[in-house]
Amino acid sequence: MSLLHRYLVREFLRVWGLTLGTLLLVSQVIEVFTRVRRYADHPLPLGPFLAYLMLHFPQTLLILSPIALLLATIISLGLLTKRRELLAMRSIGFPPHQIALPFFIFGLLVSGLLAAANWTVIPVASKQSEYVKNTLLLRRPQTSLFGQNRVWLQLDPQRLMNIQLIDPTTNILYDVSLYQMDEEFSLVRLTEAASIVFQNNQWRISQGTQWDFRPDRSVKTASLHDQPIELSKGPAEFREMEADPDEMDGTQLDRYIAQLQRSGLNSARYQINLYAKLSIPAVNVLMVMIGVPLGMLGGRWSNVARGIGLALAVAVAYALIHAYAIALGNKEILPVVAAAWLADALLFGLGVWLLVRLR
């Protein structure tokens, strides 16, 4: 790395660190005051609250990093332009793309690190943060557990339920086992159903088998066909127990998609989320592509401020387009790959156009 590039990296990292630190601090302060106000009627559990902030931090970093990179690129290049240092660099033969090279390398590095984290660490931390928030802060009783993509829940003191898959669009539960216990918590009845569907305001077993375990250790078996069953929970409550793709790492999500496809269920939402685990971190280097030409607009602070305003408008537009594309993908109007990468592709096209105009 040349002396000039080391100087550019040092100046950029100084602005980037300050920008990212400020954004993270503001977001954490907002989170603190939001939660404190919610718990104003009782003492705040400090330990669980600090644990929630730490577990929520990786997700916050994933969201704020592109904005920090965008602003840092514009401000650092704007400062260099204002001090006529960029003019001096270009006068001795350094073209814009060589000046911007350290910025692009850093953007690629951040995108790669966040992509790896979003594939592995961030979903796990998000899942744990939701557990701390719901059970330790909001003090909601945990009635369901997830294990190997199966849902375990307690319907009442004597009944446990195990579900392989929940289809929220059709209100169908697949591969269900219902365990009936006595007061001594001994198994007295086991009901297994390939599917349970909610129709006419009641749950019905499409096809299944029921085993009754008698005190004399004999077993009575009965086949069930289109039989009503009382589950004490409605479709909305089961939808809340649906596996959250944001809380699955890439490997788990890939296996879950394969499981849905083998069962003939719609997996579009999960496929989009799988691709988005890579497309969202990729925004970091794309924001550098946008920030470089906007930062070289001119040395006057009015031009820098205009560049920051344009950049923030681009960031907002990206967020809206990404959300809309994902909604279209979930409804299968757009292919899953297009839904996850459409906003990135548009941002890439805008970045290329700005860089070409810069030359």
Buried (B, 14 or more C-beta within 10 A) or exposed (E): EEEBBEBBBEBBBEBBEBBBEEBBEEBBEEBEEEBEEEBEEEEBBEEBBEBBBEBBBBBBBBEBBBBBBBBBBBBBBBBBBBEEBBEEBBEEEBEBEBBBBBBBBBBBEBBBEBBBBBBEEBBBBBBBBBBBBEEBBEEEEEEBEBEEBBBBBBBEEBBBBBBBBBBBEEBBBBBBBBBBBEEEEEEBBBBBBBBBBBEEEEBBBBBBBBBBBEEEEEEEEEEBEEBEBEBEBEBEEBEEBBBBBBBBBBEBBBEBBEBBEEBEBBBBBBBBBBBBBBBBBBBBBBBBBBBBBBBBBBBEEEBBEBBBEBBBEBBEBBBEBBEBBBEBBBEEEBBBEBBBBBBBBBBBEBBEEBBEEBE
